[in-house]
């Protein structure tokens, strides 16, 4: 991976959902909800850990190492409660 690709990957935490260009455009216009992106990444990481047969509590503890400002129960709620759908 080239250095530019590595930087773009760091800039777009949801590259599996949208392209880097679209992410940059949305982010430049203030349309990216940072907490929702963080919660999405936590859910993806949790599912990956659980697929590796890691116990739920241990997976949450591992996530707490990455996000030390979040409590155990907060991460538990993020991974077990689906996001609320926005109504228009």
C-alpha positions as CSV (number, residue, x, y, z in Angstrom):
1,X,0.0,0.0,0.0
2,X,1.4,3.4,-0.9
3,X,1.8,6.1,1.6
4,X,-1.1,8.1,0.0
5,X,-3.4,5.1,0.2
6,X,-2.5,4.7,3.9
7,X,-3.3,8.3,4.6
8,X,-6.6,8.1,2.8
9,X,-7.6,5.0,4.7
10,X,-6.9,6.8,7.9
11,X,-9.0,9.8,6.8
12,X,-12.0,7.6,5.8
13,X,-13.0,5.3,8.7
14,X,-16.0,4.0,6.7
15,X,-14.2,3.2,3.5
16,X,-16.1,-0.1,3.3
17,X,-19.3,1.9,2.9
18,X,-18.4,5.0,0.8
19,X,-15.5,6.1,-1.3
20,X,-12.8,8.4,-0.1
21,X,-14.0,11.2,-2.4
22,X,-17.6,11.1,-1.1
23,X,-16.4,10.9,2.5
24,X,-14.2,14.0,2.0
25,X,-17.0,15.9,0.4
26,X,-19.5,15.0,3.1
27,X,-16.9,15.7,5.8
28,X,-16.0,19.1,4.3
29,X,-19.7,20.1,4.5
30,X,-20.1,19.0,8.1
31,X,-22.4,16.1,7.2
32,X,-20.5,13.3,8.9
33,X,-21.8,12.5,12.4
34,X,-18.5,11.5,14.2
35,X,-20.2,9.6,17.0
36,X,-22.2,7.5,14.6
37,X,-19.0,6.7,12.7
38,X,-17.3,5.7,15.9
39,X,-20.2,3.5,17.0
40,X,-20.3,1.9,13.6
41,X,-16.5,1.1,13.9
42,X,-17.1,-0.3,17.4
43,X,-19.9,-2.6,16.1
44,X,-17.7,-3.9,13.2
45,X,-14.7,-4.5,15.5
46,X,-17.0,-6.3,18.0
47,X,-18.4,-8.6,15.3
48,X,-14.9,-9.4,14.2
49,X,-13.8,-10.2,17.7
50,X,-16.9,-12.4,18.3
51,X,-16.3,-14.2,15.0
52,X,-12.9,-15.2,16.4
53,X,-14.8,-16.9,19.3
54,X,-13.7,-14.2,21.9
55,X,-16.1,-14.0,24.8
56,X,-18.4,-10.9,24.9
57,X,-16.9,-9.4,28.0
58,X,-13.4,-9.9,26.7
59,X,-14.3,-8.3,23.4
60,X,-15.8,-5.3,25.2
61,X,-12.7,-5.0,27.3
62,X,-10.6,-5.1,24.2
63,X,-12.7,-2.2,22.7
64,X,-12.3,-0.3,26.0
65,X,-8.5,-0.4,25.4
66,X,-9.1,1.4,22.1
67,X,-11.7,3.7,23.5
68,X,-10.7,4.3,27.1
69,X,-13.1,7.2,27.5
70,X,-16.1,4.9,27.1
71,X,-17.5,2.8,30.0
72,X,-18.1,-0.9,29.7
73,X,-21.8,-0.4,29.8
74,X,-21.6,2.3,27.1
75,X,-19.8,-0.1,24.7
76,X,-22.2,-2.9,25.6
77,X,-25.2,-0.7,24.6
78,X,-23.5,0.3,21.4
79,X,-22.9,-3.2,20.3
80,X,-26.2,-4.7,21.5
81,X,-28.6,-2.0,20.5
82,X,-29.0,-1.2,16.8
83,X,-28.8,2.4,15.8
84,X,-32.0,4.3,15.8
85,X,-33.2,5.1,12.3
86,X,-33.5,8.8,11.5
87,X,-37.0,9.9,10.5
88,X,-37.4,12.6,7.8
